């Protein structure tokens, strides 16, 4: 592959070898003005991944695009956030898939070989050995990917070009996910402190938007640990098992989220299909006349969907019971606080305000003194 191809598929072994063979050191790439374009692209690459989709940017040069990938991995590693790592890996894999769909078949087989996936070009797509197929489709939950639903001929499975690209996408996602975070020296992170700060801000905004706008009147802070885990995984791009998806979906619907809100929770899933997801969520919500309740704690344990039990879990038997109990406790505390404040004499309220203001003022003076003495 030439520079242009390697810049399009920078996760390949040949791309890593090409970068390693360049004359410039990592320090120069992270600091030198000559690599400013690569660093800028790396930052936008990560920010776009956080927002859900890496877009193609025509810079007119292949090297900046190629170098932006290892720089982006360093940025992600410096932040060291599990949600970001999962989201970044998925976005990079999807970005590669958008290119592979238009790629020459011979290039696709070469990419597959880098992942030890041996496929041959067939009349209507590709022919792949069933062992490679099983390994590649292991992370896909849709029934169409199950080997039992495929035609097997002499140990080989015939798949379309689109399906082969999807298998490669999963292999890319897993490779990137397993490699991060890297062990990055502190001075590298310090050299990119401004970019890291900007990325952190974007990351927190996305998380905040999810917490505040995604749930409306619902209180995410009162969710049971199992739902928190499943929700975090789904928003991080993890392909949940069917039992986990059902548990999460039915729980969210039963506490008041709309079908559209729940559908959007899954829009970063590797296999997200809005039409199919909407149909499935609508079905669980009761479009056919039967609405579904989330599984009990016993069923959650049976299917391996029980995570991080706390004290409340010991005294309840259902995720909805956990949510209602914690929400009730929270509301009672707020009510007690309101009653206490309403019964407080007006003079005490004013004194409390003055005292609080004085405390802040004194604290500010002390902080200024410490700063001046440094």
C-alpha positions in Angstrom: 0.0 0.0 0.0 1.2 3.6 -0.7 1.0 6.6 1.6 -2.5 7.4 0.5 -3.9 4.0 1.3 -2.1 3.8 4.6 -3.5 7.2 5.7 -7.0 5.8 5.0 -6.3 2.7 7.1 -3.8 3.9 9.7 -4.5 1.0 12.2 -2.8 -1.5 9.9 0.6 -3.0 10.8 2.2 -1.6 7.6 1.0 1.9 8.6 2.5 1.6 12.1 5.8 0.4 10.5 5.8 3.3 8.1 5.4 5.8 10.9 8.0 4.1 13.0 10.5 4.4 10.0 10.1 8.2 9.6 13.0 10.4 10.5 11.0 12.5 13.0 10.8 11.5 16.7 7.5 11.5 18.7 8.7 14.6 20.5 9.1 16.5 17.3 5.7 15.4 16.0 4.0 16.6 19.2 5.8 19.9 19.4 7.2 21.0 16.0 5.2 23.6 14.1 5.7 21.5 11.0 3.3 18.9 12.3 0.7 21.3 13.4 -1.7 20.1 10.7 -1.4 16.5 11.9 -2.0 17.5 15.6 -5.0 19.6 14.6 -6.5 16.7 12.7 -5.8 14.4 15.6 -7.8 16.7 18.0 -10.7 17.0 15.6 -10.6 13.2 15.0 -11.1 12.6 18.8 -13.8 15.3 19.2 -15.7 14.0 16.2 -15.5 10.5 17.6 -17.0 11.8 20.9 -19.8 13.4 18.9 -20.5 10.1 17.1 -18.9 10.3 13.7 -15.4 10.9 12.3 -15.6 12.8 9.1 -13.3 12.9 6.1 -11.2 16.1 5.9 -9.4 16.8 2.7 -6.1 18.3 3.7 -4.4 17.7 0.4 -1.6 15.7 2.0 -1.4 12.1 3.2 1.2 12.3 5.9 -0.8 14.6 8.3 -3.8 12.3 8.0 -1.6 9.3 8.6 0.1 10.8 11.6 -3.2 12.1 13.1 -4.1 8.6 14.0 -1.2 7.8 16.4 -1.5 11.3 17.8 -5.2 10.8 18.4 -4.4 7.6 20.3 -2.0 9.5 22.5 -4.7 12.1 23.2 -7.2 9.5 24.1 -4.7 7.7 26.3 -3.8 10.9 28.2 -7.4 11.4 29.1 -7.8 7.7 30.0 -11.6 7.6 30.2 -13.3 4.3 29.5 -16.3 5.9 27.9 -14.0 7.9 25.5 -12.0 4.8 24.6 -15.0 2.8 23.6 -16.6 5.6 21.7 -13.3 6.4 19.9 -12.7 2.8 18.9 -16.2 2.5 17.5 -16.0 5.8 15.6 -12.6 4.9 14.0 -14.0 1.5 12.9 -17.1 3.0 11.4 -14.9 5.6 9.6 -12.9 2.8 8.1 -16.0 1.0 7.1 -17.3 4.1 5.2 -14.2 3.8 3.1 -14.1 0.1 2.7 -17.6 0.0 1.2 -16.1 1.8 -1.9 -12.8 -0.1 -1.8 -11.2 -2.4 -4.4 -11.8 -6.0 -3.4 -8.1 -6.8 -3.5 -7.4 -4.1 -0.9 -10.1 -5.6 1.4 -8.5 -9.0 1.3 -5.2 -7.3 2.2 -6.8 -5.6 5.1 -8.3 -8.9 6.2 -4.9 -10.6 6.1 -3.6 -8.0 8.6 -6.2 -9.4 11.0 -5.6 -13.0 10.1 -8.9 -13.2 8.3 -8.3 -15.1 5.1 -11.0 -14.4 2.5 -11.1 -14.9 -1.2 -13.0 -12.9 -3.8 -16.1 -14.8 -5.0 -18.7 -14.2 -7.7 -21.0 -12.2 -5.5 -18.7 -11.0 -2.7 -16.3 -13.0 -0.6 -15.7 -16.5 0.6 -14.4 -16.9 4.1 -13.6 -20.0 6.2 -16.2 -20.6 9.0 -13.6 -20.3 11.7 -12.6 -16.8 10.6 -16.3 -16.0 10.2 -17.2 -17.1 13.8 -14.2 -15.1 15.2 -15.2 -12.0 13.2 -18.9 -12.2 14.0 -18.5 -13.0 17.7 -19.2 -9.5 18.8 -22.3 -9.1 16.6 -25.7 -9.7 18.3 -28.1 -9.6 15.4 -29.5 -13.1 14.5 -28.4 -12.7 10.8 -24.8 -13.1 11.9 -25.2 -16.4 13.6 -23.5 -19.2 11.7 -26.6 -21.3 11.9 -28.3 -18.7 9.6 -25.6 -19.0 7.0 -25.1 -21.4 4.2 -22.0 -23.5 4.8 -20.2 -25.1 1.8 -17.1 -27.3 2.4 -16.3 -25.2 5.5 -16.7 -21.8 3.8 -19.3 -19.1 4.1 -20.3 -16.8 1.3 -20.9 -13.2 2.2 -21.5 -9.9 0.4 -18.9 -7.2 0.2 -20.9 -5.1 2.6 -21.0 -7.9 5.1 -17.2 -8.6 4.8 -16.5 -4.9 5.4 -18.7 -5.1 8.5 -16.7 -8.1 9.8 -13.5 -6.0 9.2 -15.1 -3.1 11.0 -15.6 -5.2 14.1 -12.0 -6.5 13.9 -10.7 -2.9 13.7 -12.9 -1.8 16.7 -11.6 -4.7 18.8 -7.9 -4.0 17.9 -8.2 -0.3 18.7 -10.1 -1.0 21.9 -7.7 -3.6 23.2 -4.7 -1.4 22.6 -5.9 1.6 24.6 -5.0 3.3 26.8 -1.3 3.5 25.9 1.3 4.0 28.5 2.1 7.6 27.6 4.9 9.6 29.3 3.7 12.7 31.3 5.7 15.1 29.1 3.8 14.0 26.0 0.5 14.8 27.7 1.8 18.1 29.0 2.9 19.0 25.4 -0.7 18.6 24.3 -2.4 20.1 27.4 -4.5 22.6 25.5 -5.8 20.0 23.1 -6.5 17.7 25.9 -8.4 20.4 27.8 -10.6 21.1 24.8 -11.3 17.4 24.3 -12.2 16.9 28.0 -14.6 19.9 27.8 -16.3 18.3 24.8 -16.4 14.9 26.5 -18.1 16.4 29.6 -20.6 18.3 27.5 -21.7 15.1 25.8 -22.0 13.2 29.1 -23.9 16.1 30.6 -26.2 16.4 27.6 -26.9 12.7 27.9 -27.6 12.9 31.7 -29.8 16.0 31.5 -31.6 16.0 28.2 -31.8 12.3 27.6 -33.9 11.5 30.6 -36.1 14.6 31.1 -37.9 14.2 34.4 -36.4 10.8 35.1 -33.6 10.7 37.8 -30.6 8.8 36.4 -28.9 9.1 39.9 -31.6 6.7 41.3 -30.9 3.9 38.8 -29.9 0.5 40.1 -26.2 -0.4 39.5 -27.1 -3.0 36.9 -28.9 -0.4 34.7 -26.1 2.1 35.2 -23.6 -0.4 33.9 -25.7 -1.4 30.9 -26.5 2.2 30.1 -22.9 3.2 30.3 -21.9 0.3 28.1 -24.6 1.1 25.5 -23.6 4.8 25.3 -19.9 3.7 25.0 -20.7 1.7 21.9 -20.6 -1.8 23.4 -22.8 -4.3 21.6 -25.1 -5.5 24.3 -26.4 -9.1 24.4 -30.1 -9.5 23.6 -31.0 -10.1 27.3 -29.1 -7.0 28.4 -30.8 -4.8 25.7 -34.2 -6.1 26.7 -33.5 -5.4 30.4 -32.3 -1.9 29.7 -35.0 -1.0 27.2 -37.9 -2.3 29.3 -36.6 -0.5 32.4 -36.2 2.8 30.7 -39.7 2.5 29.1 -41.3 1.6 32.5 -39.9 4.6 34.3 -41.3 7.1 31.7 -39.0 7.5 28.8 -40.5 7.6 25.3 -39.8 5.2 22.5 -37.8 7.8 20.6 -35.7 8.7 23.7 -34.8 5.0 24.2 -34.0 4.5 20.5 -31.5 7.4 20.7 -29.8 5.6 23.6 -28.6 3.0 21.2 -27.6 5.2 18.3 -23.8 4.6 19.0 -24.2 0.8 18.9 -22.0 -0.9 16.3 -25.0 -2.5 14.7 -27.4 0.4 15.1 -30.3 0.4 12.6 -32.8 3.1 13.5 -35.7 1.5 11.8 -35.2 -1.9 13.3 -34.3 -0.5 16.8 -37.5 1.6 16.7 -39.6 -1.4 15.8 -38.0 -3.5 18.6 -38.4 -0.8 21.3 -41.9 0.0 20.1 -42.8 -3.7 20.5 -41.4 -3.8 24.1 -43.4 -0.6 24.8 -46.6 -2.5 23.9 -47.4 -1.6 20.3 -48.9 -5.1 19.8 -51.0 -4.8 22.9 -48.6 -6.4 25.4 -46.1 -4.1 27.2 -43.2 -5.8 29.0 -41.7 -5.3 32.4 -38.0 -5.5 33.0 -36.7 -8.9 34.3 -36.4 -9.5 38.1 -33.1 -9.5 39.9 -33.0 -13.3 39.9 -33.3 -13.3 36.1 -30.7 -10.5 35.7 -28.3 -12.7 37.7 -29.1 -15.8 35.6 -28.2 -14.0 32.4 -25.1 -12.3 33.8 -26.6 -8.8 33.8 -26.3 -8.1 37.6 -23.4 -5.7 38.3 -22.0 -3.9 41.3 -24.6 -4.8 44.0 -25.0 -2.2 46.8 -26.8 -2.2 50.1 -30.2 -1.4 48.6 -29.9 -4.4 46.2 -29.8 -6.7 49.2 -33.3 -5.8 50.2 -35.1 -5.7 46.9 -35.9 -8.2 44.1 -36.5 -6.0 41.1 -34.7 -3.1 39.3 -37.9 -1.1 39.4 -38.2 -1.6 43.1 -34.7 -0.2 43.5 -35.5 2.9 41.5 -38.7 3.6 43.3 -37.2 3.1 46.7 -34.1 5.3 46.0 -36.3 8.0 44.4 -38.7 8.0 47.3 -35.8 8.3 49.8 -34.4 11.2 47.7 -37.7 13.0 47.6 -38.2 12.5 51.4 -34.9 14.1 52.1 -35.7 17.1 49.9 -39.1 17.5 51.6 -37.4 17.4 55.1 -34.9 20.0 54.0 -37.7 22.2 52.7 -39.7 21.9 55.9 -36.7 22.6 58.0 -35.9 25.8 56.0 -39.5 27.0 56.2 -39.6 26.6 60.0 -36.4 28.5 60.4 -36.9 32.1 61.9 -36.3 34.9 59.5 -33.5 36.3 61.7 -31.6 32.9 61.5 -32.0 32.8 57.7 -30.4 36.3 57.4 -27.7 35.5 59.9 -26.9 32.3 58.0 -26.7 34.3 54.8 -24.4 36.9 56.3 -22.2 34.2 57.9 -21.9 32.3 54.7 -21.0 35.5 52.8 -18.4 36.3 55.5 -16.9 32.9 55.2 -16.6 33.1 51.5 -14.9 36.5 51.9 -12.5 35.3 54.5 -11.7 32.2 52.4 -10.9 34.5 49.4 -8.6 36.6 51.5 -6.8 33.5 52.7 -6.4 32.2 49.2 -5.0 35.5 48.0 -2.6 35.5 51.0 -1.4 32.0 50.1 -1.0 33.0 46.5 1.0 36.1 47.4 3.3 34.1 49.7 4.1 31.5 47.0 
